[in-house]
Amino acid sequence: MAKNKEIRVTINLECIDCEQNFEKQCRGISRYTTRKNRRNTPMRLELKKFCRYCGKHTTHKEIKK
């Protein structure tokens, strides 16, 4: 019998502004960990979260582990 894949998976979200901005004062990349339902959201997730390195709310995209 085949094993079922988990429906709920843990994903990492990464700030897209931190990747592009190399000349900022404080170096680092903001990352958040969350869970999503694979059946309801098969596409990559994008959320607006607070980035402590940019100092504002920015778009965070799902990245591969």
C-alpha positions in Angstrom: 0.0 0.0 0.0 1.3 3.4 -0.9 2.0 5.9 1.8 0.0 9.2 1.7 1.7 12.5 1.5 1.1 14.9 4.3 -1.6 17.4 3.5 -0.2 20.1 5.8 3.4 21.0 5.1 5.8 23.3 6.8 7.2 26.1 4.6 9.7 28.9 4.8 8.9 32.5 3.8 11.7 34.9 2.8 11.7 38.6 2.3 12.2 39.6 -1.4 13.5 43.1 -0.6 16.4 41.8 1.5 17.6 39.7 -1.4 17.8 42.6 -3.8 19.1 45.3 -1.4 22.9 44.6 -0.8 23.8 48.1 0.3 21.7 48.3 3.5 23.1 49.0 7.0 22.1 45.8 8.7 22.8 42.6 6.8 20.5 39.7 7.0 17.4 38.1 5.4 14.1 37.9 7.2 12.6 34.4 7.3 9.3 33.1 8.8 8.2 29.5 9.2 4.5 28.6 8.7 2.3 25.8 7.6 0.0 25.5 4.6 -2.5 23.1 3.2 -1.2 21.5 0.0 -4.6 20.8 -1.4 -6.0 24.4 -1.0 -2.9 26.3 -2.0 -0.8 24.3 -4.5 1.0 27.4 -5.8 3.8 29.2 -3.9 2.5 31.3 -1.0 3.1 35.1 -0.8 2.3 37.0 2.4 3.0 40.5 3.7 5.0 40.2 6.9 7.2 42.6 8.9 10.9 42.5 8.0 13.1 43.6 10.9 16.0 44.3 8.6 14.1 46.5 6.2 12.1 48.0 9.1 8.7 47.8 7.2 6.1 45.4 6.0 7.3 43.6 2.8 6.2 40.7 0.6 7.6 37.3 1.8 7.6 34.5 -0.8 7.8 30.7 -0.2 11.3 29.2 -0.7 12.5 25.7 -1.1 14.1 24.0 1.8 
